Amino acid sequence: MLPKWKPDGDPKSLWNIVYDLTEDAFHHRDDFAEPPATQLPLRFLLDAAEFVVQLERVADEDLRQRAKLLYNRFANYQIATMRQR
């Protein structure tokens, strides 16, 4: 499993990022308050069970589909690598 950012007491951490489903944009948060249901913390995209919990909070079906697309893009993202000999 991939490591994920966990709050470490610094709400202004560069990794405190959410994806706003209504604005279709990423935002940096500077607090630990529970974000609105339409803002998905990116740290939950690396954990399917946590993502499902967050998705259940989203009432609008179109926004739920947008969240699923975002999850799939992160889950299936491939990074090219080169090995040196």
N, C-alpha and C positions, 0 to 999 in steps of 0.2 A: 504494500500500500504506500502511496505517495505521502510525504509529510504535508501537513497543512498548517497554516498560520493559526495560532491560538493567541487570544489577547494576553499580553504580558504586563499589563498595567500602563501601557502607553496608548491612549486612544488615538493619538495622532500618527501612529505607525503607518508607514507607507503601504502596508499590506491590509489595512482596514478599508477594503474596497467592496462596494455593492454594485449590482447591475440593476438599474431601474427599468422595470418592464414597461411602464407607461411611457417613459421618455426614450426607450431603446438606447440607453447610454450608460456608461460606467461613471461612478462617482466615488470620491474618497470621503469617508465619514471621519469625524474627529471626536466621536463619543462612543460609548458602549451601550447606549440605549437600544432597545429592540427596534429595528427599522420597520417601516410600514410593510405590510404583506407584499406590496408590489416591488420592494427592493430586496433582492437576493444577495446575501453575503457570499462572495466568491469562495470563501473557505469551505462552503457546503457543497460546492461542485465536485469536490474530490471524494465525497462520501455519499454513496447512493442512498443510504438509509436517512441521513440528515437532509438530503435534498428532498426526499419524499415528504418529510415532516414539513419543510418549508413550503413545498408545493401545495400542501393541503390548506395552507393559509390563504392562497390566492383564489378568489371567488370567480373572477372572470375567465371564461373558457379560452378566449383568444390569448389572454396573458399567460394562462397555463401552457398553451401550446408554444408560445414564445419562450417560456422558461425551459420547456423540454428540449426545444431546438438548441438553446444555449448550452444546456447540460450535455447534449449529444456532441456538440462541437468541441467542447472541452474534453469529453471522455474519449473521443475518437481522433483527437488531434495527433498527427504524427510529426515527429521532428527528425529531419534528415541528419544523419551523422556520417562522419568519415573516419575510418581507422587508418592510422599511419603504420607503415611497415618499417 
